[in-house]
Amino acid sequence: MTSDNHNIKNINGANTLIKASHGVVTAVHVMHDSTTGDLVFRNGTTVAAPIEFTIHTQNPQAYIQLNRRFENGIYVECTSQNAYALVVYK
C-alpha cells in the first residue's frame, strides 16, 4: 500500500494561489468563523478563472474527502478578511 503526498496551505483572509498547475483539493478545514464571506475555489491561477466550488465560512467546520480535481491551477478567492482555513491538496 502507498500513501499520497499531501500539502497544506494556510488561507488567512486574502486571495491565494494554492498551486499553479493541475492538482486535487482533498480537504478544507475552516478554522475561524466569519459572519460574512466565502472561500471561492477557482480552476486557474487568477480571480478571473472559472469557479469550481464555494465554501461558506460562517462556522468552523471540516470538509474532508472532497477529491476535487483542478486542471489549470488552484486559486482561492476570499470574500472576507476574516476567513481563515487550511486547504489540503496534492
Beta strands, then each sheet from edge to edge (+ up, - down):
strand 1: 7-12
strand 2: 16-19
strand 3: 23-32
strand 4: 38-43
strand 5: 51-56
strand 6: 61-70
strand 7: 74-78
strand 8: 84-89
sheet 1: 1+ 8- 3+ 6-
sheet 2: 2+ 7- 4+ 5-
end
